[in-house]
Amino acid sequence: MTIAPESDKPTSVLYRRNEHDYSLQLNRWFLKPIGAWPESRATTITERLLSRIIQITCYALIAFTVVPSMLYFYFEEQDLLTKMNSVGPVSHWIMSGMNYTSLLWRSEDIRRCIEHMESDWCAVSRNVDRGSMLRYAKFGRSVAGFCAVFMHCGVFSYSVVNSLTPMIFVIGNETILARRLPCPFYSKLLDTSRDPANEIVLMIQFLSGFIANSITVGACSLAAVFAMHVCGQFAVLYTWLNELIDDRKEKQTAERKLANIVEHHLRVLNFISRFEKIMNQICLVELFGCTINLCLLGFCTIKEWNARNTKTITTYGLVFISLSFNIFIFCYIGEIITEQCKKVGEMAYFTNWYLLPHKTALGMVLIISRSGVVIKITAGKLIQLSLMTFGDVIKTSAAYLNILRTIM
């Protein structure tokens, strides 16, 4: 049996499709259980039906948590401090429901992005290009994994600690102890002060919380993997730009390579444009939701600190870290894509373009001028996402916290 040389190994289409599957593996694990993984042409009728059933179930579980909580706020609870303690958890479910709708609404665009990625992996023919793409794919997987760990651990720990803190109900001459629910429940719908209703609602809210976390994790991980794929494609583009000058003596070869560079550049920008279309609504929800939740977490932490409740403070700290990490990922993605888009023009300018034939060198102007028009990742097409935006979120949360402390 003859072993193919190292330079020939990537030519296997199956081998490159496996690398494409590797880059998206975690996303598939996160999104398929909640029915948010986009359908392809190969999806069977049974799989489509199962996906619809899962989607309806997910919406029903989220509504089972949100609707009774909203009724509780409006009709039952009058104490403002108690309401503020519960607004944060309920808003997490509401945000997840909105993001879930966005993921399902943009499923066709997500599928096209996935197919675009597969085409890029199948088109790679050199080890150096494949290595660049694989390096960024591994980083994207790592970010997706960290996002899942932080989000699930933070919110799950809050739910567990909350359930271990008993609630005391006095009904007539009887005192009843019941497990505290992660989100409040309207008592006129169901009396959760007694078992087994308390245990049933608690388990359903735990399951609903897992779904809400999975939606947030799925959106964040999808954004991370797509963004790292963009970085991998730009890394390939930088390599091609550096190698363009090597063929300056062969005019036709240099012109053909420059044409490939321009075509690849436009292809990457098209991917970014579709990626921004998918994520801008999700980013808007996360940006405003996390700003409010970080503020409320700070307020609740100060209150628990005064009560010397170490267990709850630790839980709030974990939730704070998970929310901060979540919004940081979105802002970091926006920052890195903007920088990579600008860098193409810089790389083109700093190459030895003056060594190219005159007409070929003029083609570099196309790349430089196109790089000046940067496609930015935005929140609802209103706010550009960058590391500065992350700082603004933290500062805004702190400002709202000071206002709350002054009022309350």
C-alpha positions as CSV (number, residue, x, y, z in Angstrom):
1,M,0.0,0.0,0.0
2,T,1.4,3.4,-1.0
3,I,1.1,6.2,1.5
4,A,0.3,9.6,0.0
5,P,2.7,12.3,0.8
6,E,1.8,14.9,3.4
7,S,1.0,17.6,0.8
8,D,-1.6,15.2,-0.8
9,K,-3.5,14.2,2.3
10,P,-5.9,17.2,2.3
11,T,-7.1,16.4,-1.2
12,S,-9.6,13.8,0.2
13,V,-13.0,15.3,0.2
14,L,-14.2,13.0,2.9
15,Y,-11.2,14.0,5.1
16,R,-12.0,17.7,4.7
17,R,-15.7,17.2,5.4
18,N,-14.7,15.5,8.6
19,E,-12.8,18.6,9.6
20,H,-15.9,20.7,8.8
21,D,-18.0,18.4,11.0
22,Y,-15.4,18.7,13.7
23,S,-15.6,22.5,13.6
24,L,-19.5,22.4,14.0
25,Q,-19.8,19.3,16.3
26,L,-20.5,21.2,19.5
27,N,-23.0,23.5,17.8
28,R,-24.9,20.4,16.6
29,W,-24.9,19.0,20.1
30,F,-26.2,22.2,21.6
31,L,-28.9,23.0,19.0
32,K,-30.2,19.6,17.9
33,P,-31.8,18.7,21.3
34,I,-33.8,21.9,21.3
35,G,-34.8,21.6,17.6
36,A,-32.8,24.7,16.5
37,W,-30.4,22.9,14.2
38,P,-31.2,23.9,10.6
39,E,-32.8,21.4,8.3
40,S,-31.0,20.4,5.2
41,R,-32.2,18.9,1.9
42,A,-31.4,15.4,3.3
43,T,-33.6,15.8,6.3
44,T,-36.4,13.2,6.3
45,I,-40.1,13.9,7.0
46,T,-39.8,12.0,10.3
47,E,-36.9,14.2,11.4
48,R,-38.8,17.4,10.4
49,L,-41.9,16.2,12.4
50,L,-39.7,15.4,15.4
51,S,-38.1,18.8,15.2
52,R,-41.5,20.6,15.2
53,I,-42.6,18.6,18.3
54,I,-39.3,19.5,20.1
55,Q,-39.8,23.2,19.2
56,I,-43.4,23.2,20.5
57,T,-42.3,21.5,23.7
58,C,-39.5,24.0,24.2
59,Y,-41.9,27.0,23.8
60,A,-44.4,25.3,26.1
61,L,-41.8,24.8,28.9
62,I,-40.5,28.4,28.6
63,A,-44.1,29.7,28.7
64,F,-44.8,27.4,31.8
65,T,-42.2,29.4,33.6
66,V,-42.7,32.9,32.3
67,V,-46.5,33.2,32.2
68,P,-47.2,32.2,35.9
69,S,-44.2,34.5,36.9
70,M,-45.7,37.5,35.1
71,L,-49.1,36.8,36.7
72,Y,-47.4,36.6,40.1
73,F,-45.7,40.0,39.6
74,Y,-48.9,41.7,38.4
75,F,-51.6,40.2,40.7
76,E,-50.0,38.6,43.8
77,E,-46.7,40.1,44.9
78,Q,-46.8,43.8,46.1
79,D,-43.3,44.1,47.7
80,L,-40.9,45.8,45.3
81,L,-37.7,44.2,46.7
82,T,-39.2,40.7,46.3
83,K,-40.1,41.5,42.7
84,M,-36.6,42.8,42.0
85,N,-35.1,39.5,43.3
86,S,-37.2,37.5,40.8
87,V,-37.0,39.8,37.8
88,G,-33.5,38.7,36.8
89,P,-34.3,34.9,36.6
90,V,-37.5,35.5,34.7
91,S,-35.9,37.9,32.3
92,H,-33.4,35.1,31.4
93,W,-36.2,32.9,30.3
94,I,-37.8,35.7,28.3
95,M,-34.5,36.5,26.6
96,S,-34.0,32.9,25.8
97,G,-37.5,32.7,24.2
98,M,-36.8,35.7,22.0
99,N,-33.4,34.3,21.0
100,Y,-35.0,30.9,20.2
101,T,-37.5,32.6,17.9
102,S,-34.6,34.4,16.2
103,L,-32.7,31.1,15.7
104,L,-35.7,29.4,14.2
105,W,-36.6,32.5,12.0
106,R,-33.0,32.6,10.6
107,S,-32.6,28.9,10.2
108,E,-32.3,29.2,6.4
109,D,-29.5,31.7,6.7
110,I,-27.8,29.5,9.3
111,R,-28.0,26.6,6.9
112,R,-26.5,28.6,4.1
113,C,-23.6,29.7,6.4
114,I,-23.0,26.0,7.3
115,E,-23.0,25.1,3.6
116,H,-20.7,28.0,2.9
117,M,-18.3,26.7,5.6
118,E,-18.4,23.2,4.1
119,S,-17.6,24.6,0.7
120,D,-14.6,26.4,2.2
121,W,-13.3,23.2,3.8
122,C,-13.8,21.2,0.6
123,A,-12.0,23.9,-1.4
124,V,-8.8,24.0,0.7
125,S,-6.0,22.2,-1.1
126,R,-2.8,23.0,0.8
127,N,-1.6,22.0,4.2
128,V,-0.7,25.6,5.2
129,D,-4.2,26.8,4.5
130,R,-5.8,23.8,6.2
131,G,-3.6,24.4,9.2
132,S,-4.7,28.0,9.6
133,M,-8.4,27.0,9.3
134,L,-8.0,24.1,11.7
135,R,-6.3,26.3,14.3
136,Y,-9.1,28.8,14.4
137,A,-11.7,26.0,14.3
138,K,-10.2,24.5,17.5
139,F,-10.3,27.9,19.1
140,G,-14.0,28.3,18.2
141,R,-14.8,24.9,19.7
142,S,-13.0,25.9,22.9
143,V,-15.0,29.1,23.2
144,A,-18.2,27.2,22.6
145,G,-17.3,24.7,25.3
146,F,-16.4,27.4,27.8
147,C,-19.6,29.2,27.0
148,A,-21.6,26.1,27.8
149,V,-19.8,25.4,31.0
150,F,-20.1,29.0,32.3
151,M,-23.8,29.4,31.4
152,H,-25.0,26.0,32.6
153,C,-23.0,26.0,35.8
154,G,-24.0,29.6,36.7
155,V,-27.7,29.3,36.2
156,F,-28.0,25.7,37.4
157,S,-26.1,26.5,40.6
158,Y,-28.6,29.4,41.2
159,S,-31.5,27.1,40.7
160,V,-30.1,24.4,43.0
161,V,-29.2,26.8,45.8
162,N,-32.6,28.4,45.5
163,S,-34.3,25.1,45.8
164,L,-32.3,24.2,48.9
165,T,-33.6,27.3,50.6
166,P,-37.0,26.5,52.1
167,M,-40.0,28.8,52.0
168,I,-42.3,29.0,55.1
169,F,-46.0,29.2,54.6
170,V,-48.4,29.8,57.4
171,I,-51.9,28.6,56.5
172,G,-54.3,28.9,59.5
173,N,-52.6,27.1,62.4
174,E,-50.4,25.0,60.1
175,T,-46.8,25.9,59.1
176,I,-45.6,24.4,55.8
177,L,-42.1,24.2,54.5
178,A,-41.7,24.0,50.7
179,R,-38.8,24.2,48.3
180,R,-38.2,27.7,46.8
181,L,-38.7,27.8,43.1
182,P,-36.1,29.4,40.7
183,C,-38.9,31.6,39.4
184,P,-42.1,32.6,41.3
185,F,-45.4,30.8,40.4
186,Y,-48.9,32.3,40.6
187,S,-50.7,30.6,43.4
188,K,-54.2,30.9,41.8
189,L,-53.0,28.6,39.0
190,L,-51.5,26.0,41.2
191,D,-50.7,25.8,44.9
192,T,-47.0,25.2,45.0
193,S,-46.8,25.4,48.8
194,R,-47.7,21.7,49.0
195,D,-46.3,18.5,47.6
196,P,-46.4,17.0,45.0
197,A,-47.3,20.3,43.2
198,N,-44.1,22.0,44.5
199,E,-41.9,19.1,43.4
200,I,-43.5,18.9,40.0
201,V,-43.2,22.6,39.3
202,L,-39.6,22.6,40.5
203,M,-38.6,19.8,38.2
204,I,-40.4,21.5,35.2
205,Q,-38.6,24.7,35.9
206,F,-35.3,22.9,36.1
207,L,-36.0,21.4,32.7
208,S,-37.2,24.7,31.3
209,G,-34.0,26.3,32.7
210,F,-31.8,23.8,30.9
211,I,-33.6,24.6,27.6
212,A,-33.2,28.4,28.2
213,N,-29.5,27.9,28.9
214,S,-29.1,25.7,25.9
215,I,-30.7,28.4,23.7
216,T,-28.2,31.0,25.0
217,V,-25.3,28.6,24.7
218,G,-26.3,27.6,21.2
219,A,-26.5,31.2,20.0
220,C,-23.2,32.2,21.6
221,S,-21.4,29.1,20.4
222,L,-22.7,29.5,16.8
223,A,-21.5,33.1,16.8
224,A,-18.1,32.0,18.1
225,V,-17.6,29.2,15.5
226,F,-18.8,31.4,12.6
227,A,-16.5,34.2,13.7
228,M,-13.5,31.9,14.0
229,H,-14.2,30.5,10.5
230,V,-14.1,34.1,9.2
231,C,-10.7,34.5,10.9
232,G,-9.5,31.3,9.4
233,Q,-10.5,32.5,5.9
234,F,-8.8,35.8,6.4
235,A,-5.6,33.9,7.5
236,V,-5.7,32.0,4.2
237,L,-6.2,35.3,2.4
238,Y,-3.1,36.9,4.2
239,T,-1.0,33.9,3.1
240,W,-2.1,34.3,-0.6
241,L,-1.3,38.0,-0.4
242,N,2.2,37.3,0.9
243,E,2.8,34.7,-1.9
244,L,1.5,37.0,-4.7
245,I,4.8,38.8,-5.0
246,D,6.7,35.5,-5.5
247,D,5.1,35.2,-9.0
248,R,5.8,38.8,-10.1
249,K,8.0,37.5,-13.0
250,E,5.1,35.4,-14.3
251,K,2.5,38.0,-15.2
252,Q,-0.3,35.6,-16.0
253,T,0.2,33.6,-12.8
254,A,0.2,36.8,-10.7
255,E,-3.0,38.0,-12.4
256,R,-4.7,34.7,-11.8
257,K,-3.7,34.7,-8.1
258,L,-4.9,38.3,-7.7
259,A,-8.2,37.4,-9.2
260,N,-8.5,34.4,-6.8
261,I,-7.7,36.8,-3.8
262,V,-10.3,39.3,-4.8
263,E,-12.9,36.5,-5.3
264,H,-12.0,34.9,-2.0
265,H,-12.2,38.3,-0.2
266,L,-15.7,39.0,-1.5
267,R,-16.7,35.5,-0.5
268,V,-15.6,36.1,3.1
269,L,-17.4,39.4,3.2
270,N,-20.6,37.8,1.9
271,F,-20.3,35.3,4.8
272,I,-19.8,38.1,7.3
273,S,-22.9,39.9,5.9
274,R,-25.1,36.8,6.4
275,F,-23.6,36.1,9.8
276,E,-24.4,39.7,10.9
277,K,-28.0,39.3,9.6
278,I,-28.4,36.1,11.8
279,M,-26.9,37.6,15.0
280,N,-27.9,41.2,15.2
281,Q,-31.3,40.5,16.8
282,I,-29.8,38.0,19.3
283,C,-27.0,40.5,20.1
284,L,-29.5,43.3,20.8
285,V,-31.5,41.0,23.2
286,E,-28.3,39.9,25.0
287,L,-26.9,43.4,25.2
288,F,-29.9,45.0,26.9
289,G,-30.8,41.9,28.9
290,C,-27.3,41.4,30.3
291,T,-27.0,45.1,31.2
292,I,-30.2,44.9,33.3
293,N,-29.4,41.6,34.8
294,L,-25.8,42.6,35.8
295,C,-27.3,45.6,37.5
296,L,-29.9,43.5,39.4
297,L,-27.3,40.9,40.3
298,G,-25.1,43.7,41.8
299,F,-28.1,45.0,43.8
300,C,-29.1,41.6,45.1
301,T,-25.5,40.8,46.0
302,I,-25.2,43.9,48.1
303,K,-28.4,43.0,49.9
304,E,-27.3,39.5,50.6
305,W,-23.9,40.8,51.7
306,N,-25.6,42.9,54.4
307,A,-27.5,39.7,55.5
308,R,-24.1,37.7,55.5
309,N,-25.6,35.1,53.2
310,T,-22.4,33.6,51.8
311,K,-24.0,30.7,49.9
312,T,-26.3,33.0,47.9
313,I,-23.5,35.5,47.3
314,T,-21.3,32.8,45.8
315,T,-24.2,31.7,43.5
316,Y,-24.7,35.3,42.4
317,G,-21.0,35.6,41.7
318,L,-21.2,32.5,39.4
319,V,-24.2,33.9,37.5
320,F,-22.4,37.3,37.2
321,I,-19.3,35.6,35.7
322,S,-21.4,33.6,33.2
323,L,-23.4,36.6,32.1
324,S,-20.3,38.8,31.8
325,F,-18.5,36.0,29.8
326,N,-21.5,35.7,27.5
327,I,-21.7,39.3,26.6
328,F,-17.9,39.5,26.4
329,I,-17.9,36.8,23.7
330,F,-20.3,38.7,21.5
331,C,-18.3,42.0,21.9
332,Y,-15.0,40.2,21.3
333,I,-16.4,38.6,18.1
334,G,-17.5,42.1,16.9
335,E,-14.1,43.5,17.7
336,I,-12.0,40.7,16.0
337,I,-14.1,40.7,12.8
338,T,-13.8,44.5,12.4
339,E,-10.0,44.2,13.0
340,Q,-9.6,41.4,10.5
341,C,-11.6,43.2,7.8
342,K,-9.3,46.3,8.2
343,K,-6.2,44.2,8.2
344,V,-6.8,42.9,4.7
345,G,-6.3,46.4,3.3
346,E,-3.2,46.9,5.5
347,M,-1.7,43.6,4.3
348,A,-2.3,44.5,0.7
349,Y,-0.7,47.9,1.1
350,F,2.4,46.6,3.0
351,T,3.1,43.9,0.4
352,N,5.8,44.7,-2.2
353,W,3.0,45.6,-4.7
354,Y,5.4,47.9,-6.5
355,L,7.3,44.9,-7.7
356,L,4.2,43.6,-9.6
357,P,3.5,44.4,-13.2
358,H,1.8,47.8,-13.5
359,K,-1.7,46.6,-14.4
360,T,-1.6,43.8,-11.9
361,A,-0.5,46.2,-9.1
362,L,-3.5,48.5,-9.9
363,G,-5.8,45.5,-8.9
364,M,-4.5,45.8,-5.4
365,V,-6.4,49.1,-5.2
366,L,-9.7,47.1,-5.3
367,I,-8.8,45.2,-2.2
368,I,-7.6,48.2,-0.3
369,S,-10.7,50.3,-1.1
370,R,-13.1,47.4,-0.4
371,S,-11.4,46.9,3.0
372,G,-12.1,50.5,3.9
373,V,-15.8,49.6,4.0
374,V,-15.9,47.4,7.1
375,I,-18.9,45.1,7.7
376,K,-19.6,45.5,11.4
377,I,-21.3,43.1,13.8
378,T,-24.1,45.1,15.4
379,A,-26.8,44.7,18.0
380,G,-30.0,45.3,16.1
381,K,-28.1,47.5,13.6
382,L,-28.0,50.1,16.3
383,I,-24.9,49.5,18.4
384,Q,-21.5,48.3,17.0
385,L,-20.2,45.4,19.1
386,S,-16.6,45.9,20.3
387,L,-14.5,45.6,23.4
388,M,-15.5,49.3,24.1
389,T,-19.1,48.2,24.0
390,F,-18.4,45.6,26.6
391,G,-16.9,48.3,28.8
392,D,-20.0,50.5,28.2
393,V,-22.2,47.6,29.3
394,I,-20.3,47.2,32.6
395,K,-20.3,51.0,33.2
396,T,-24.0,51.3,32.4
397,S,-24.9,48.5,34.8
398,A,-22.8,50.1,37.5
399,A,-24.6,53.5,36.9
400,Y,-28.1,51.8,37.1
401,L,-26.9,50.1,40.3
402,N,-26.0,53.4,41.9
403,I,-29.4,54.7,40.9
404,L,-31.1,51.7,42.5
405,R,-29.1,52.1,45.7
406,T,-30.1,55.7,45.9
407,I,-33.8,55.1,45.4
408,M,-34.1,51.9,47.5
